[in-house]
Amino acid sequence: MVAIGSDHGGYDLKQKMIAHLREKGIDVEDMGCYSRESCDYPAFGKAVARAVAEGRCEKGIVICTTGIGISIAANKVKGIRCALCADTLSAKMTRLHNDANVLALGGGILGPNLAAEIVDTFLETPFSGEEKHCRRIGQLEED
């Protein structure tokens, strides 16, 4: 299952990504927001991140206008490695090297077709498991 959340600036792209994922047969948990009404991104970024960190969802997707603020919010949750991606190569590399478990997108930056390609790449790319990447991820978790 994939947790997905956005603020008002990412709402339209979130709705399109939910439809895209469901068309592919992927279960989605929509963590809000539920309209274009102005709201605060930290609540939705953290809700998605908690669902992933607690193991209720395998991966997460967070969306705000730029993807920046909501990615910062998601990364505040222990165990989350949220990466803001605007291209498929970044999505592939963050999975291979960083084992990112949450993807951030900019709803005001990306069109739906490119966003869908980024989402697909992120979800379909496995972590490499290479020792050097495991070591580096471990260092990220240190206080």
N, C-alpha and C positions, 0 to 999 in steps of 0.2 A: 504494500500500500504506500502511496505517496501523499504526504501532507502538503497542502498548498495554501498560501495566504498572501494577502496584499493589503495595501491601503487604497484609498480612492484613486490615486494616480496609477495604480497597477491593476485596478479592477477589470477593465475591459480586456487586457491581455490575459489576466487570470482566467476569465470566463472562457476565452478561446483555448487556453492550455488545458483546462478541465475537459472541454469537449474533445480536444485532440487526444488526450490520455484515455478517456473513456472509449473513444473510437478504436483505440489500440487494445482495449480490454484490460486496461490498468485501473485498479481501484484507487479512488481519490478521496481524501478527507479534506473538505473545504473548511479551513480554520477562520474564514472571514477575510476581509470585510464583505458585506453583502449588498453594497450599493456604491454609487459614485459620491455619496455624501462625505464631506471632509472628515477625516479621522486621523488618528495617530499611528504611524507605522510600527513603533516598538512593540505594541501589544500583539500584533499579528506575526511579526518576525519571531518573537519569543515563543508564541504559541506553536508555530511550526517547528521551531528548534526543540522545544520540550518534547513534542510528539516523537521526534527522531531520537533524541537523547534517551528517552525512556523506553524506546524500542517498540512503541505502538505503530510506528511507520518506519519503513526501511530507508526512505529518502525524503527530502523536502525541497520545495520550490517556494521562494519568496519574491515578491514583485512590488516595487514602488516606482515612482516616475523615473529615477535614475538607477535604482537598484542599490545605491550606495548606503543610504540610511538604514534600510531594512536588513542589509547584509551585516552591518555593524551590530544591529539589535540581535540578530540570530547568533552571531559569534560571541555574544556575552554569555551564552548558555554552555556550561561545561560539556565537553565532548563533541561540540559542533565545530565543523570545519566548513564554513560557508564561503563559496567563491562566486564573485560577480563575473559573469561571462557575457561577452557580446559577439562571440564567434565560436564555431565548432571546435577549432583547435584548442582554444583555452578550456573548453568543456572536457575535451578528451584528456588533456594533460593534467587537469586538476583531479580527475578520477585516477589516472595512472600513477601519478606521483604523490598527490596529497591525500588520496582517499577521501576527497570532499564528500560530505553527506547531505549538504544543502546547496542548492543552486540559486543564485540571485540573478534576476533579470530586471532591466529597465523598461518599464511600460511605455515611457515617452521616447525611448531610444530605438527599440527594436520593433520591426513589423512582425506580424504573426507567423509568417512562413519561416523566417530565419529563427525566430524564437522556438518554433516547433522542432527545427533541426537541432538547435542547441540542446533542448530538453531531451530529444531522442539520443543524441550523442552522450549526454551526461548519464542517462539512465542505462544505456547499453554498454558503456565502457567499464570493465572491471578494474579494480585496483591491481597494480602490477605485483605487489607483495615483495618487491625487491628489498633486501636488507637495508640498503642505504635510505630508502624511502620510509621504511618502518622506523628506523632510527630517528630520522628527522621528524616524523609525526610524533614520536615519543617525546622529543624535545619540545614540541609545541605544547604538549600537555603539562609540562613542568611549570611549577609556579616560580 
